[in-house]
């Protein structure tokens, strides 16, 4: 993936996850495929179904959050 940083084009080969919460889903040393994109006010990370299921369980456990109705059944 090519990104622009400080006016220069650079190739990104990997992404380090430094979030304690996300590190419960993506363990150190594990690999997966994700989609990282740029938005107007930041970035987005698109996870695969296995990681989405882990994220949903984690959100339910830590925050009491439930998946949106239209997403139920995808994982």
N, C-alpha and C positions, 0 to 999 in steps of 0.2 A: 504494500500500500504506500502510495506517495502522499506526503503532507507538506505543507508549507510552514516553515518555522523560522521566524526572524528574517523573512524575505528570501529564504533558501528552500529549495525542494529537497526533501530527504526521504529515504525509504525506511519504513517501519517494519521490523522483522518480528517483533513481539511486544507484549504488553505485560507489565508487572501490576498485579492487583495488591494494593496496599490497604484495603478496607478490612477491618476485623470482621465485619458482617459478611462481606463477599468471600473472605477467606474461609468461612464455614462451608461455603458451596464449592469453591475452587480451592482445593487443598494444595499446599506447596508441593511442587514437583509434578502435579497432574497437568495434563494437557487437554485442551478441547478446541473446538473451532467456534469462533464467535464472529459477529459482524460489528465493526466499529465504524461509526459515521459521525460526521460533523453536523451540528445544528446551529442555528443562529446564536443561541446563548450557551452552547456547550457541545457535548458529545452524547451519543447514545451507544449502548452496547446491546446487540441482539444475541440472545442466548439460544442454545439448542434445547430441545424438549426435556432432556434429562436434567439440565441445569434449571430450567424454568420450574419443573416439579420440585426440585430442592429449594429454590427461592420461595415458592408458594408455601411449602411446609415451614420454612424458616420464618416467613412473614406472619403466618398464623400463630406460630409458637411465641415469637418475640413481641408481636404488635397486635395480635388478634385480628389481623387483616384476612379477608377471604378473597379468592380470585373473582374477577368479574364474571358474570353469568355467561357471557358469550365465549369465554375462554375455557369454561369447564368442559372436560371431555377431550381437550386437545393433548393433555399430558398423560 
